[in-house]
Amino acid sequence: MNLIDSVVGKYDAELVDLRRDLHSHPELAWRESRTLNVVQAHLERCGWRVVRTPRSGIVADLGTAGPLVALRADVDALPIEDLTEDPWRSQVPGVAHACGHDVHTAALVGAAHALGAAHEQDLLPGRVRLLFQPAEEVMPGGARHLINHGALDGVERIFALHCEPSVDVGAVGLRVGPITSAADRIDVRLEGQGGHTSRPHLTGDLTFALAKITSELPAVLSRRMDPRAGVSVVWGMLRAGAAANVIPDRGIASGTVRILDAKAWASCQAVVREAVMDIVRPYGVTANVDYLQGVPPVVNDAASVAMLAGVADELLGPHHRTEVGQSLGGEDFGWYLEQVPGAMFRLGTRTAGGPRYDLHQGDFAVDEQAIGHGARMMAGVAVRALTR
């Protein structure tokens, strides 16, 4: 672990520069070519065998014998305007790293340098695979793309990190069991006979029916699904009509369905479809439900979390880890954990005593000391997992 600490320390400034470069040049899902070119150059400098997967993504390997552990970072940005005033703010209008994937990527590059040095000194007791994954921000995510191209072949355990603005920099958040929720997308499209608002009885009052969907579907699910499953429906977009005195003939409600429990996730889609049809039936409109089952919960393996805890105590110091709760956020790292054991940890990004900048917001900002801490944790847990 001393080698990991010293190597990451040597590259601290370079990793910050890397993160700022990626932040200035964000790329949306499946379009991450520049980002991956930059990453590949770093990996080849420190001895990794790099394979670019079709469409987007990198799978890189180190070592030739022994058990195989994987480390994953996501590389895509969000379609959000960068509202920060930093000199390295996004140069791409309407696109920003507002979820910290630039931090994840830079941290895993730092881990690559440390593990490369360990391999050169014959101190790596096995093999490590790095996954630089595209398209985490779109459903069902790029994880399945990498899995389909062999990213998990031979892997015995996998780890990932995620920025956490509620945890101070220098600390990490851990949790055994589910740490995120399942997340699905729902689009309900209604069609009906439009008309004048003075004669709603001669129309399918589509706007009224749309309002019923938005308010009653969450209520129905609260009674049809086990309340312990934590089903949450939240609408992000409603669209219908263009004039106050015209009942439109079509409209749409779009939102997300989030579920804490994996078993409930498997049955939720059928309940949603049935409930929507029941709700609109009295109003003389027809409904079409597009339901995209997105990602399962990320369920952390207890042994993997114990490894992360040991690394945190050794590299960050005792008292620099905390237990975090289960988030309703979705994360496609859950697809990997359906195949092999592993864990995701929360990387503290808030300056102690400073403001909290929330994820998926244009003003999201991080304390850049987090990059080095993330690199140390990722490299350290790979070595610990191989040693165990």
N, C-alpha and C positions, 0 to 999 in steps of 0.2 A: 504493500500500500504506500510505502514511502516513495517508491519510484513513480507511482501514479500521481501522487501529490506534487512531486517536483516537476514532472513533465508537463502536467496541466498548468502549473505555475509559470513555466517557461513560455507557454503559448497563450497565457491569459489575454495579453493585449491583442494578439493576432485573432483570437476568437471573438473579441469584442468588435474588431474591425470587420470580421466576416459577418457577424450578425447585422452590423449596420449596413453593409453592402447588400445583404439579402433583404433587409427592411426597405432599402431604397428601391429595390427592383423586385417587388412582389409579383408572383404569378399565380393565376387561378388554377383550379383543379384541372388536371390532365394537360396543362400547358407549361409545366415546370422545367423546361429544357435548359434555360440559363442557370437556374438554381442547381440543377443536377450536374451541369458542366463544371461549375465552381466546386461543388462537393467532390466530384470525381478527381479533379486535379489535386485536391488535398489528400484524398485517400491513396492515390498512386504515389504521392511523395513518401508515404510512410509504409509502403509495402503491401497494401491490400490488393487482392484480385477482384476487379470490378466488372460486373455484368450489368448492362442497361437492359431492363425489361421492355418488351414492346409497349408502345404508346407512351409510357412514363414510368419512372422508378429505377432504383438502384438496389442490387443485391451484391454485397461485398464480403469476401471471406478472407480469413487469416488463420494460418496453421494447417497442418496436414493430417494430424492424428489426434485421437482422443475424443472426449465428449464435445458436443456442439451446443453453444448458447447463443441466442440471438438478442440483439438490441434494436429497437425501432424508434425512428423519428419521422414525423409527418412534415411535409415540405410546402404544402399549398397555402395560399392566402385567401382572403375573403373579399367579396364584392362590396367593400365599405370604403368610404372616403377617409383618408388619413387626416385627422384633425389636430395632430401634434404640431409643435413648432420646432422640433429637433432638426438640426442640419441634415440628418439622414432620413428625414421623412420620405414617404413614398413619392417616387417620381412618376407613378402610373396613376392617372386620374381614375377614381372610383375603385381602386384596389389597395388593400392594406393588410399587413400582418397584424391583425387585431386579435389574434388568438394565441400569439406567441410561438408559432411554428418556426419562425426565424431563430428563436432562442433554442427550441428543441434541436434544430438542425446543427446550429453552431456547437451546442453541447455534445452532440454525438460525434461531430468531427473532432472535438477535443478528446473525447474518449478514444477515438481511432488513433490519434497520435500517441496517447499513453499506452494503449494496448500494443501498438506497433513497436514501441520501445521495449515493452516487456517481452515480446516475441523475439526481437533481435538479441536480447540477453538470455534467451532460453528460460524465461520465467513464466511463460504462459502454459498452464497445465492442460491444454486442450485446444479447441477451435472456437472462434467467435465469428458470427455472421452479423453484419450491419444491414438493416433495412431502412432505406430512405424512401418513404412511401408517399405516393401522390394521392390527391383527392380525398383527404379525410373529411373535408367540409361538405361533401355532397353524399347523398344516400344512394346506394348502400355502402359507399366508400371504396377507397383503393386497396384496403386490406385484402379483400377477396381476390383482387387482380394479382397481387404479389403471391398469395397462397396458390392460386391457379398456375403460377409460373414457377412453382417449386421452392418458394421462399422458406417454407417450414420443413422441407425434406431433411430428415436426420436431426432436426432440432429437438433438444430435450427440455429446454426451458427458455422463456422469453421475457424481456423487461422493456418498459417504456416509461417516459416521464411526461408530465403535463404542467404547464405554468399554473400557479395558484396565487392570485392576487390577494387572498385573505391571509396568507402565511408570510411572515417576514423572511427576507432574504437571509440565507445561511441556515435555514431550517427546511425540513421536508415533512410532508403529511403522508401518513400511512394508514391503511385499513385492510383488515382481513375480510374476505367476502366481497359482495358487490360494492363498487366504488362509484359507478355511474349507473344510469338507467338504460333500458331499451328506448329507442327513439324511432318513431315512424312519421311519415307525412301523409296527410289526408287532404284531398281536394273533392269537395261536393259541388257538382254542377247541376243547377236546376233549370228546367225549361217548362214553359206554360203559355197559355193564351194571354197576351198582354192586352192593355186597354187603358181607358181613362180612369183616373182615380175617383171620379164621381160615380163609377159603376163597377165597384170591385166584385159584385155578385155575378157579373158577366165575364169575369176573367179567372185565371188562376193567379191569386194574389201572391206572386212570386217573392216580392220583397218581404212580405210578412212571413212567408214560409221560410225564407232564408234566415230571418231573425229568430224564428223558432229553432232552426237547426243549431244556431250558434249558442243559444241559451239552454236548450233542452238536451242536446246530446251529452254534454258533461254530466247533467243531472241523471240521465238514464244510466250512464256507465257507473255512476256512484252507487246504483242499486243492483245493476246486473253483474258487476264485477266484484270480486272479493276486495273490500276496502283496504285490506292489508297489502294489496298489490300496488297501491299508490298510483292509480291511473289518473293522468292529468291531460286534459284536452285544452289547448290554448290556440286561439285563432290569430293569425298574423295578417290576413288580408280578406276583405269582403269587397265584392264589386257587383253592382247591379244598377242599371238605369242611368239616365243622363238628364232627366227633368223632374221637377217636383210633382207635376200633375200627370205623369205617365207611369203606369204600371209596366215594367219591362217584361220581355218574354224570355229572358235568360239572366242568370247570375251565378256567382261562384263564391264559395267560402273555402279558404285554404288555411291550414294550420298544422300543428304537430300533436301527436299522441305520445306521451311518455309514461313508461311503466317500470316500476321498481323491480318487479318479480318476473323472472324468465318464463315460468310456467304460464302465468297470466298473459304474457306477451304472445304466446303461441295461439291463444284463443281469442284475443281481443279483436282482431280484424273481422271475424264473422259476426261478433256482437255489434260492432260499429255499423256494418252494412245493414243488418236487420233493423237496428234502431233508427237509422236515417230514413228507411222506407216507411216505417211506422209513423214517424213524426210528420212527414210531408203528405201522407195519404189524404187527410181531410181537406187539403187546400187545392186540389185539382192540378197539381204540378207533377212532373216526373223528375226523378233524381238519378244521377249517375255518380257513383263513388269510385274515385281513383285512390286506392290505398297502397302506399309503398311501404313495405316492411323494411325498415332501415337498418338498424344495428341492435345486437343483443346487449345486455348489460356487460360491463367489464367486471368479472368476478375474480378477485385476487386469491391466489393459492396461499395458504398459511405458511408453508415452508419458504416460498419465495419472499413473502413479506418479512419473515424472520431474517432472511439474508440481507434484505435492504436495511433492516433495523441495525444489524451488526455493522454494515458498511457505514451507515450514518453515524453511529457512535464512534467508529474509528477515525473517519475522515473529517466529519463536521464537528464532532465532539458530543459528549453526553448532553442531554437536555436540548438537543437541536432537532428533535423529531417530535411530531405531535400526531395524535389520532384525528382523522378527519371523518366527516359523515359521508353518507351516500348522496351523490349529486343527481339531479334530474337531467343533467346534461347527457347527451349521447356521444359515444366514442367508438369508432370502428375497431379499436384494439380488441374489443370483445370477440371479434371473429377469430383472432389468433388463439385466444384463451379457450375457445371451444375445441381446439386441436391439441394444444400442449399446455402444461402448467406454466404459470408466470404471474407477473404483477405489474401494475402501473403505480408510480408514486407521484405525489404532488410536489412540485418544486416551488419553494417560496420566492416570490418576485417583488414583494412590497418592501420599500425602504422603511426600516423601523421608525415608527412615529409619523410616517408620511401618509399621504392620501392613498386610498385604494382605487385602482383603475380597473373597471370590470372588463371581462372578456367580451369580445364581439361588439365593442364600442370603438368609435373612431378615435377617442383620446386614450386608448389603452397604451400604457407605458410600463416598463419594467426597470428594476434596479439591475444593471448589467453584471453585477457581481454574481448573479444567479447562474450565469453561463458556466463559469468555472466550477461552481458547486455541482451543477448538473453533470458536467463532464466527469468529475471525480466519482460521483455516485454511479454513473453508468459503467465506467471502466471498472470501478471497484466491485460492483455486484457481478460483473462477468467473471472476474477472477475468483471471487468467493464461490459462485455457483459451480465453476469448473473444479475448484478445490474440493467441494463437498461431494 
